[in-house]
Amino acid sequence: MSPADGEASAQPVGLPVFGRDGDLLVPTTAAAGPWDPEALHGGSAGAALARAMEAIEPDPEMPFARVTCEFIRPVPRRPLAVTARVSRPGRRILLLEAEIRCDDEVVARAGGLRIRAADVDLPASGLTELAPPPGRETGHPPAGIESWGRGLISAMDLRLVHGDLMESGTATAWFRLRGALVEGEEPTPLQRIVAAADFGNGLSGVLDFRTHVFINPDLTVYLHRYPRGEWVALDSATWVHAHGIGMAESTLWDTEGPIGRSVQSLLVGRRP
């Protein structure tokens, strides 16, 4: 066991992000986002949508290559119905859809793309190598993390290895969901990735959280390799423009190497 693994196992088990009430998911305080304590973090809603799509015709030989979430309105911290279906069946490519309903109103939806894996003989020139981020054992919990609120961020073991949450600019951090996404279940690697990927805009913010909002109404995660393990790193950058639209992009890693990218559109403005 490595020292880093020992550190992880010593962490307290966190509050689950969702409890259950029959077929409904009931958000706990760990599901909340930074903008409104009564609304879900995009990572909480996105991971719940990914979980619903994973349950449809599961096939380890057909991993997810993309998950796109659209947050139609703030997802309330109330009992939620999360459902999924196949929208386009296929032997090599499968498309899925999922949605979250509250009081019979759709508040978020997602699309998933699964591609059948196959061994391909590639030339060395066809493989891209990226410099890995610093290991999580070199990181530390960021100062000023309390400014992000007590929601999903409090359910994460977070190790900052580059940048500063309280300063403008790019940043890199390792994330691990401490407890369950849904009470009584072990989170899958995909659920962990989607939950963490929604932190990209906050991790690499270029505006003061106290004076501005930079809310993402969507999140897309692209995976060229299915993630493994509990830890995921985001190497994130944000761009904003005076016309009120921005974008955050993150390179995604697990402990074995790069796995993909995530992208968020941003609604930018001053706080009231």
N, C-alpha and C positions, 0 to 999 in steps of 0.2 A: 504493500500500500504506500502510495506517495504521500508526502506531507500535505499536498493540496487535497488529496482524497480524504485524509484524516480531518482536515479543516471542515470539509463539506459535511462529513458524517457527524461532526460535533455540533452543527447548526441545529437549532430547535425546529421541530416540525411546525410549519406555519398553518394558519387558518386556511381551510379550503376556500377557493375563490367562489364556488357555488355549492350550496346544499341542494337537497331534493325535496320535492313535494309531489309524489306520484311521478308523472311524466314531465313535470315542470322543473326548471332549474331556478333556484332561489339565490340571488346574489347575496354574498356576505359583504361586510365592510371592506374585505380584501379585493373586491371586484371594482371598487370605485376608481375614477380617474382624477386627474389634477385640476380639472376645470370646474367641476361641480361634484360635491360628495354624494349627491343623489343620482348621478349618472355613471354608467360603466366606463371604465378605461377601454380604449379600442383593443388593447391586448386581451382583455377578459372576453369581450364580445367576439373578437376574431378567433380566439382559441375555442370558444364554444361552438362556433360555426364549423371550424375545422374538425372538431370532434364528431359532429353530426355527419359530416361527409365521409369521414374515415369509417364510420359504422356501416356504410352502404357498400355491399359487395366487396368486403375487404380482400385484398390480394397482395401479398408481399412482393410478387413479381411485377406489380404495376404501381410503383410509388407515385406520390404527388410531385408534379413538376411545377405547379403554380397554384396558389390560393389568392384570390382577389376578394377583398371585403369592402362593402360600401355601407357606411353608417348614415342611414337616411335621415335620422334625427337622433338626438341624444337618447341612448338606450337606458331606460329608467331602472333604478335598483329595486325592481319589483319582480314577482314571479314571471318567468319567461318560458314560452313554448319555442323550442328549437327543433326544426325538422329539416330533412334533406331528401333529395331524390336524384336519380340519374336523368340527365337531360339529353344525353346523346350516348347510347351504348356503342361499344366497339371492342374488337379484340386487341388492338394496339393503342388506341387512344380512347379515353373515357372522360366525358364531361359530366360534372355534377353541379347541383344548385342546393343552397341551403338558405334558410331565413329564420329570423328571430321575430316572434310576435309577442306583443304585450297588449292585453285586453283586445285581442283579435286585430290589432293594427301591426303591420310590418314595420319594424324600426331598424332592421339591419338585414343585409343579405350577402351572400357570397357565391362565388363560382370556383370550382375546382377542376384542375386538369391532371389526369393521371396518364402516364405513358409507360408502356410495357418495356421493361429493362431487357437488354440483350448484350452479350459480349461482342465487342467490335474491335477488330484489329486496327488500331490507329497508329499513324506515324508519329514519331516524337515531336515533330513540328506542329502536330494538331493538338498538343496538350499545353495548357497555360499554367504557369507556376506563379503563385503570388507569395510575397513575403508574409509570413505569419505574424499576427499581433503578439505582443508580449504575453507570456503565460499569466494566468490568473493569480498564481502564487506571488507575482510581483506587484499585484494591485492592492487597492485599499477601498473601503467604503467611502464614497465621495462626501466631502464637507458640503453642508447646505442642502443635504438630501431632504430635510424636513420641509423645504419649500415646495416639494412635489406632492405633499399631502400624505395621508395615511392609507391610501387605497392599495392598488396592485403593487406599487413600488415597495410597500411594506412586506409583501409576500415574496419578494425577490431577495436572494443573496446576490449582491451587486459588487463587483470589483472593478474599479476604474484603473485603467493602465495607461491612458493617454488623455490629455486635455483636462478640463475642469468644468464641472456643471455650472458653476457660477460665473464662468468667463465665456465670451463668445468664441466660436470656432469649432473645428473638428474635434471629435473625441472617440475613444475606444473603451469599451467595457465588456466584461464577462457577466452573464446573467444566469441564475439558476432559480427556478421556481421551487421554493422550500417545501411546500405542502402539495396537496392535491388540487387539480383544477376542479374536479367534481368530487364531492365527498365520497370516500370509499374506493376511489379509482387511482391507479398510478398514471400520471400524465404520460402520453406518448411523446417521442421526440418532436413530431410535427406540432403538437399542441404547445410544447415548450418554445419552439421556434416562433410560432405566430404570436404567442403571448409576449415574447421579448422584442420581436421586430417592431412593434408599435411604439417602442421607446426611442426610436431613432431621432425624431424631431426634438424631443426634450434633451436627449443626450448631447446633440450637436447644435443646440439653439444659438441663434445669432442675435436674439432680442431678449430683453429683460422680461422674465416671467411675471414680474410684479407690475409691469406697465403695458405689456402687450399679450395678445393671444396669437397662437400659431397652431390652430386646431386642424387635425387631419380628418377630412371626411371619407378617406379611403385608405386602404393598405393593400399592397400587392407583394407577395413573397414568391420569388422564383428560386427553384432548387435544381441544381444540376447533379446533386448527390443527396440521397436520403440521409438526414441527420442521425447521429448516434450519440447516446449519452445524455446527461442532464444539463450540461453547460453549453451555452451559446454565446459567441462574442459578436458585437456589433461595432463595426468601424464606420462611423457616421459623419455625414456632412449635410448642411442645410443651406439652401439658397432662397432668398426672399426678394421681392420687388416692391417698389412704392405703389404699384397698382393693386396690391393686396393679395397677390397669389404667390405661393412659394412651393418648394419641393424639398423633401429630405430623402437621401439615399444612403443605404447601409450595405456594406459587404458583410456577409454572414459566415461565421466559422463555427465548427465544433472542435473538440480537442484533437481530431485527426486531420483537420485541414479545412480549406474553404468549401462551402456547400451551396452558396448562392447569393442573391441580393434581395433587398426589400426597398420599395419605393412608396412614398407618401405624398399626396397632394396636400397643400397647406392653405387654409383660410387665415389670412394675416390681418391684424388690426389692433388698435389700441383698446385697452380695457375701458369699460364705461367709467 
